[in-house]
Amino acid sequence: MWRVRREQAVLKILGALVCAGLAVYWWVEGDLRGVILAVPAAVLVGAMGLRDVLAPVRLAADESGITVVHGFAGKRHVPWEAIWDIKVDVRRRWGIRSEMLEIDTGDYLHIFSPHDLGTSPTEVAAVLRRRGT
């Protein structure tokens, strides 16, 4: 079972509260541009934090297959037979290495970042490949 780290969810919620506080402050001060920036930021970061609280487990594997988060906080079970490919997309840009786990089921491409999994996508892919065989 791979999940979002609890600290990340807390930081997102705190960030949303800070943005909301700034929006109120700028509203009182009469700074419309600040409000226009802070309100969407509060909503977006708050929604991301809420998703982390409602669906912290992004990927789970068992004998019958995997369960992935689908949509905002829904779940979808995928049997091992329906998984076409499990790979890790590694890219380097500006000296920074990034990894994304890709699980191809034919109909859907489920993509997970290290933040979604709480660990390296390369390690998760290795575990999934061993379990799926």
VOMI-601436 format. One record per atom (N, C-alpha, C): residue number from 1; atom name; x, y, z. Coordinates in Angstrom, 3 decimals. Each point is the difference from the previous one (the first is absolute). Layout:
N
     n   atom       east      north         up
   NUM     CA          X          Y          Z
...
This chain:
133
     n   atom       east      north         up
     1      N      0.848     -1.163      0.000
     1     CA     -0.848      1.163      0.000
     1      C      0.907      1.243      0.000
     2      N     -0.264      0.886     -0.938
     2     CA      0.792      1.217     -0.122
     2      C     -0.919      1.192      0.158
     3      N      0.426      0.938      0.811
     3     CA     -0.861      1.115      0.372
     3      C      0.761      1.322      0.000
     4      N     -0.781      1.061     -0.006
     4     CA      0.545      1.345      0.134
     4      C      0.479      0.164      1.431
     5      N      1.141      0.623      0.161
     5     CA      0.510      0.219      1.352
     5      C     -0.892      0.998      0.728
     6      N     -0.281     -0.288      1.234
     6     CA     -0.897      0.823      0.812
     6      C      0.498      1.448      0.093
     7      N      1.315      0.179      0.064
     7     CA      0.562      1.345      0.115
     7      C     -0.374      0.861     -1.211
     8      N     -0.041     -0.621     -1.173
     8     CA     -0.355      0.738     -1.210
     8      C     -1.442      0.483      0.059
     9      N     -0.903     -0.829      0.462
     9     CA     -1.406      0.395      0.111
     9      C     -0.142      1.159      0.978
    10      N      0.700     -0.073      1.128
    10     CA     -0.062      1.070      0.991
    10      C      0.550      1.297     -0.579
    11      N      1.114     -0.073     -0.711
    11     CA      0.579      1.206     -0.598
    11      C     -0.933      0.617     -1.046
    12      N     -0.681     -0.818     -0.775
    12     CA     -0.932      0.529     -0.996
    12      C     -1.171      0.705      0.671
    13      N     -0.522     -0.596      1.053
    13     CA     -1.118      0.620      0.708
    13      C      0.441      1.304      0.666
    14      N      1.184      0.003      0.608
    14     CA      0.522      1.238      0.582
    14      C      0.231      1.066     -1.068
    15      N      0.495     -0.418     -1.170
    15     CA      0.194      0.940     -1.103
    15      C     -1.315      0.608     -0.461
    16      N     -1.053     -0.812     -0.045
    16     CA     -1.313      0.505     -0.381
    16      C     -0.513      1.005      1.025
    17      N      0.224     -0.283      1.271
    17     CA     -0.428      0.934      1.046
    17      C      0.764      1.317     -0.081
    18      N      1.279     -0.076     -0.296
    18     CA      0.803      1.217     -0.160
    18      C     -0.515      0.819     -1.181
    19      N     -0.262     -0.666     -1.121
    19     CA     -0.525      0.705     -1.175
    19      C     -1.363      0.627      0.299
    20      N     -0.848     -0.712      0.730
    20     CA     -1.308      0.548      0.369
    20      C      0.168      1.201      0.918
    21      N      0.926     -0.090      0.930
    21     CA      0.275      1.132      0.893
    21      C      0.507      1.211     -0.764
    22      N      0.864     -0.236     -0.969
    22     CA      0.488      1.104     -0.832
    22      C     -1.126      0.609     -0.818
    23      N     -0.898     -0.833     -0.492
    23     CA     -1.139      0.513     -0.775
    23      C     -0.858      0.917      0.866
    24      N     -0.260     -0.400      1.242
    24     CA     -0.789      0.834      0.901
    24      C      0.740      1.301      0.299
    25      N      1.288     -0.116      0.274
    25     CA      0.802      1.200      0.294
    25      C     -0.023      0.971     -1.178
    26      N      0.226     -0.516     -1.201
    26     CA      0.021      0.879     -1.177
    26      C     -1.391      0.553     -0.306
    27      N     -1.044     -0.749      0.323
    27     CA     -1.363      0.507     -0.182
    27      C     -0.233      1.213      0.907
    28      N      0.415     -0.133      1.268
    28     CA     -0.152      1.097      0.959
    28      C      0.835      1.207     -0.434
    29      N      1.183     -0.265     -0.528
    29     CA      0.888      1.085     -0.444
    29      C     -0.437      0.607     -1.333
    30      N     -0.911     -0.651     -0.682
    30     CA     -0.481      0.522     -1.281
    30      C      0.886     -0.359     -1.186
    31      N      0.851     -1.004      0.159
    31     CA      0.896     -0.423     -1.085
    31      C     -0.675     -1.118     -0.797
    32      N     -0.705      0.375     -1.048
    32     CA     -0.759     -0.962     -0.792
    32      C      0.907     -1.000     -0.714
    33      N      1.167      0.469     -0.460
    33     CA      0.922     -0.927     -0.687
    33      C      0.472     -1.109      0.936
    34      N      0.274      0.343      1.232
    34     CA      0.405     -1.013      0.975
    34      C     -1.098     -1.015      0.260
    35      N     -1.233      0.486      0.086
    35     CA     -1.138     -0.901      0.218
    35      C     -0.161     -0.937     -1.194
    36      N      0.149      0.546     -1.213
    36     CA     -0.144     -0.807     -1.219
    36      C      1.060     -1.101     -0.064
    37      N      1.169      0.257      0.561
    37     CA      1.048     -1.028      0.032
    37      C     -0.191     -0.990      1.155
    38      N     -0.388      0.501      1.162
    38     CA     -0.028     -0.842      1.196
    38      C     -1.192     -0.950      0.041
    39      N     -1.158      0.424     -0.478
    39     CA     -1.185     -0.859      0.088
    39      C      0.152     -1.270     -0.845
    40      N      0.375      0.096     -1.291
    40     CA      0.189     -1.253     -0.753
    40      C      1.116     -0.878      0.573
    41      N      1.052      0.629      0.518
    41     CA      1.079     -0.783      0.609
    41      C     -0.517     -0.757      1.219
    42      N     -0.819      0.664      0.825
    42     CA     -0.558     -0.667      1.189
    42      C     -0.897     -1.157     -0.400
    43      N     -0.823      0.205     -1.019
    43     CA     -0.911     -1.062     -0.449
    43      C      0.794     -1.180     -0.568
    44      N      0.982      0.272     -0.854
    44     CA      0.774     -1.059     -0.630
    44      C      0.816     -0.792      1.020
    45      N      0.749      0.692      0.830
    45     CA      0.831     -0.692      0.991
    45      C     -0.882     -0.707      1.028
    46      N     -1.136      0.610      0.351
    46     CA     -0.932     -0.647      0.921
    46      C     -0.584     -1.272     -0.588
    47      N     -0.348      0.029     -1.282
    47     CA     -0.534     -1.201     -0.661
    47      C      1.052     -1.108     -0.046
    48      N      1.248      0.364     -0.255
    48     CA      1.066     -1.005     -0.011
    48      C      0.193     -0.598      1.394
    49      N     -0.059      0.832      1.030
    49     CA      0.118     -0.496      1.368
    49      C     -1.182     -0.870      0.389
    50      N     -1.203      0.390     -0.428
    50     CA     -1.190     -0.793      0.282
    50      C      0.082     -1.368     -0.658
    51      N      0.503     -0.040     -1.223
    51     CA      0.159     -1.291     -0.682
    51      C      0.987     -0.884      0.756
    52      N      1.069      0.604      0.505
    52     CA      0.981     -0.770      0.763
    52      C     -0.604     -0.566      1.280
    53      N     -0.955      0.712      0.585
    53     CA     -0.659     -0.483      1.222
    53      C     -1.043     -1.070     -0.335
    54      N     -0.788      0.217     -1.054
    54     CA     -1.066     -0.938     -0.362
    54      C      0.514     -1.288     -0.632
    55      N      1.077      0.095     -0.774
    55     CA      0.545     -1.179     -0.687
    55      C      1.513     -0.027      0.148
    56      N      0.499     -0.275      1.215
    56     CA      1.447      0.003      0.186
    56      C      0.698     -1.165     -0.698
    57      N     -0.672     -1.129     -0.105
    57     CA      0.601     -1.163     -0.662
    57      C     -0.247      0.138     -1.498
    58      N      1.078      0.203     -0.759
    58     CA     -0.123      0.210     -1.432
    58      C      0.096     -1.299     -0.792
    59      N      0.708     -0.980      0.563
    59     CA      0.229     -1.261     -0.706
    59      C      0.153     -1.116      1.025
    60      N     -0.716     -1.088     -0.217
    60     CA      0.111     -1.178      0.860
    60      C      0.015     -1.231     -0.889
    61      N      0.748     -1.010      0.418
    61     CA      0.094     -1.243     -0.775
    61      C     -0.320     -1.180      0.900
    62      N     -0.705     -0.968     -0.581
    62     CA     -0.272     -1.251      0.696
    62      C      0.073     -1.138     -1.010
    63      N     -0.430     -1.188      0.397
    63     CA      0.107     -1.173     -0.871
    63      C     -0.845      0.133     -1.260
    64      N     -1.125      0.707      0.099
    64     CA     -0.908      0.088     -1.146
    64      C      0.325      1.130     -0.966
    65      N      0.776      0.987      0.436
    65     CA      0.335      1.116     -0.882
    65      C      0.384      1.232      0.789
    66      N     -0.241      1.157     -0.606
    66     CA      0.331      1.249      0.656
    66      C     -1.273      0.833      0.168
    67      N      0.025      0.877      0.983
    67     CA     -1.071      0.966      0.202
    67      C      0.630      1.375     -0.106
    68      N     -0.545      0.829     -0.884
    68     CA      0.551      1.333     -0.242
    68      C     -1.068      1.047      0.288
    69      N      0.461      1.199      0.350
    69     CA     -0.920      1.119      0.146
    69      C     -0.414      0.424     -1.396
    70      N     -1.305      0.187     -0.180
    70     CA     -0.531      0.387     -1.305
    70      C     -0.905      1.206      0.205
    71      N      0.246      1.060     -0.730
    71     CA     -0.765      1.222      0.208
    71      C      0.531      0.731      1.217
    72      N     -0.884      0.753      0.660
    72     CA      0.453      0.790      1.149
    72      C      0.350     -0.880      1.187
    73      N     -0.886     -0.893      0.379
    73     CA      0.273     -0.862      1.148
    73      C     -0.629     -1.381     -0.152
    74      N     -0.384     -0.366     -1.239
    74     CA     -0.573     -1.315     -0.242
    74      C      1.080     -1.063     -0.097
    75      N     -0.422     -1.244     -0.023
    75     CA      0.947     -1.117     -0.109
    75      C     -0.417     -0.905     -1.142
    76      N      0.986     -0.605     -0.616
    76     CA     -0.241     -0.952     -1.079
    76      C      0.927     -1.193      0.211
    77      N     -0.587     -1.194     -0.055
    77     CA      0.798     -1.225      0.105
    77      C      0.323     -0.483     -1.410
    78      N      1.267     -0.332     -0.221
    78     CA      0.457     -0.489     -1.301
    78      C      0.647     -1.368      0.214
    79      N     -0.544     -1.064     -0.600
    79     CA      0.626     -1.323      0.147
    79      C      1.355     -0.045     -0.717
    80      N      0.858     -0.889      0.456
    80     CA      1.341     -0.101     -0.590
    80      C     -0.066     -0.262     -1.511
    81      N     -0.987     -0.765     -0.430
    81     CA     -0.106     -0.342     -1.426
    81      C     -0.287      1.233     -0.862
    82      N     -0.612      1.030      0.582
    82     CA     -0.366      1.201     -0.767
    82      C      1.139      1.007     -0.101
    83      N      1.091     -0.252      0.713
    83     CA      1.127      0.936     -0.039
    83      C      0.898     -0.354     -1.171
    84      N      0.118      0.936     -0.926
    84     CA      0.816     -0.215     -1.189
    84      C      1.474      0.255      0.273
    85      N      0.283      1.085      0.718
    85     CA      1.393      0.393      0.186
    85      C      0.157      0.794      1.290
    86      N      1.133     -0.194      0.649
    86     CA      0.388      0.782      1.169
    86      C      1.382      0.538     -0.300
    87      N      0.124      1.319     -0.053
    87     CA      1.316      0.566     -0.281
    87      C      0.196      1.296      0.766
    88      N      1.240      0.408      0.074
    88     CA      0.358      1.240      0.667
    88      C      0.573      0.942     -1.048
    89      N     -0.602      1.157     -0.115
    89     CA      0.484      1.029     -0.918
    89      C      0.969      0.890      0.778
    90      N      1.267     -0.028     -0.391
    90     CA      1.033      0.787      0.670
    90      C      0.441      1.100     -0.958
    91      N     -0.004      1.220      0.490
    91     CA      0.420      1.142     -0.818
    91      C      0.961      0.875      0.788
    92      N      0.888      0.643     -0.749
    92     CA      0.916      0.977      0.586
    92      C     -0.257      1.331     -0.670
    93      N     -0.169      1.006      0.821
    93     CA     -0.186      1.338     -0.538
    93      C      0.617      0.983      0.971
    94      N      0.855      0.848     -0.519
    94     CA      0.695      1.008      0.787
    94      C      0.741     -0.624      1.177
    95      N      0.565     -1.170     -0.224
    95     CA      0.775     -0.678      1.026
    95      C     -0.830     -0.698      1.065
    96      N     -1.313     -0.038     -0.169
    96     CA     -0.871     -0.653      0.980
    96      C     -0.580     -1.263     -0.620
    97      N      0.099     -1.092      0.738
    97     CA     -0.518     -1.284     -0.462
    97      C     -1.410     -0.188      0.553
    98      N     -0.936     -0.389     -0.860
    98     CA     -1.369     -0.264      0.459
    98      C     -0.435     -1.377     -0.480
    99      N     -0.818     -0.645      0.808
    99     CA     -0.519     -1.333     -0.310
    99      C     -1.519      0.009      0.112
   100      N     -0.648     -0.712     -0.883
   100     CA     -1.449     -0.186      0.059
   100      C     -0.285     -1.469     -0.282
   101      N     -0.812     -0.621      0.839
   101     CA     -0.421     -1.380     -0.216
   101      C     -1.204      0.014     -0.932
   102      N      0.067     -0.800     -1.059
   102     CA     -1.095     -0.098     -0.958
   102      C     -0.517     -1.433     -0.014
   103      N     -1.293     -0.160      0.233
   103     CA     -0.646     -1.307     -0.057
   103      C     -1.032      0.071     -1.116
   104      N      0.257     -0.734     -1.063
   104     CA     -0.860      0.016     -1.187
   104      C     -0.956     -1.182      0.064
   105      N     -1.307      0.299     -0.013
   105     CA     -1.017     -1.056      0.020
   105      C     -0.745     -0.101     -1.322
   106      N      0.510      0.655     -1.020
   106     CA     -0.680     -0.012     -1.294
   106      C     -0.993      1.129     -0.121
   107      N     -0.964      0.059      0.911
   107     CA     -0.994      1.069     -0.008
   107      C      0.496      1.253      0.715
   108      N      0.833     -0.190      1.018
   108     CA      0.478      1.108      0.812
   108      C      1.505     -0.089      0.182
   109      N      0.605      1.159      0.165
   109     CA      1.404      0.092      0.370
   109      C      0.028      0.664      1.370
   110      N      0.311     -0.772      1.024
   110     CA      0.055      0.514      1.366
   110      C      1.420      0.471      0.264
   111      N      0.153      1.259      0.399
   111     CA      1.313      0.595      0.200
   111      C      0.131      0.423      1.460
   112      N      1.131     -0.370      0.608
   112     CA      0.255      0.305      1.401
   112      C      1.373      0.637      0.150
   113      N      0.060      1.060      0.782
   113     CA      1.260      0.668      0.291
   113      C      0.576     -0.549      1.306
   114      N      1.252      0.332      0.313
   114     CA      0.540     -0.405      1.304
   114      C     -0.821      0.563      1.162
   115      N     -0.604      1.167     -0.192
   115     CA     -0.824      0.592      1.052
   115      C     -1.277     -0.816      0.221
   116      N     -0.571     -0.556     -1.084
   116     CA     -1.194     -0.842      0.129
   116      C      0.309     -1.297      0.736
   117      N      1.189     -0.530     -0.230
   117     CA      0.350     -1.327      0.511
   117      C      0.725      0.037      1.344
   118      N      0.592      1.120      0.335
   118     CA      0.764      0.092      1.229
   118      C      1.348     -0.670     -0.078
   119      N      0.387     -0.450     -1.191
   119     CA      1.286     -0.655     -0.213
   119      C      0.358      0.092     -1.480
   120      N      1.103     -0.595     -0.382
   120     CA      0.458      0.050     -1.383
   120      C     -0.884     -0.848     -0.917
   121      N     -0.442      0.561     -1.123
   121     CA     -0.771     -0.786     -0.960
   121      C      0.752     -1.212     -0.536
   122      N      1.317      0.066     -0.062
   122     CA      0.793     -1.136     -0.465
   122      C     -0.155     -1.185      0.944
   123      N      0.015      0.267      1.301
   123     CA     -0.180     -1.068      0.985
   123      C     -1.405     -0.599     -0.088
   124      N     -0.992      0.860     -0.163
   124     CA     -1.388     -0.471     -0.091
   124      C     -0.183     -0.860     -1.252
   125      N      0.571      0.442     -1.118
   125     CA     -0.115     -0.763     -1.252
   125      C      0.616     -1.386      0.165
   126      N      1.141     -0.087      0.670
   126     CA      0.640     -1.299      0.210
   126      C     -0.890     -0.916      0.833
   127      N     -0.618      0.531      1.045
   127     CA     -0.899     -0.799      0.839
   127      C     -1.205     -0.462     -0.809
   128      N     -0.584      0.904     -0.770
   128     CA     -1.182     -0.358     -0.790
   128      C      0.322     -1.048     -1.058
   129      N      1.151      0.117     -0.628
   129     CA      0.381     -0.996     -1.018
   129      C      0.179     -1.371      0.622
   130      N      0.590     -0.067      1.198
   130     CA      0.163     -1.283      0.681
   130      C     -1.338     -0.594      0.390
   131      N     -0.903      0.826      0.492
   131     CA     -1.315     -0.486      0.439
   131      C     -0.867     -0.436     -1.175
   132      N      0.132      0.704     -1.108
   132     CA     -0.863     -0.279     -1.146
   132      C      0.368     -1.243     -0.773
   133      N      1.184     -0.541      0.248
   133     CA      0.414     -1.196     -0.747
   133      C     -0.343     -1.272      0.729
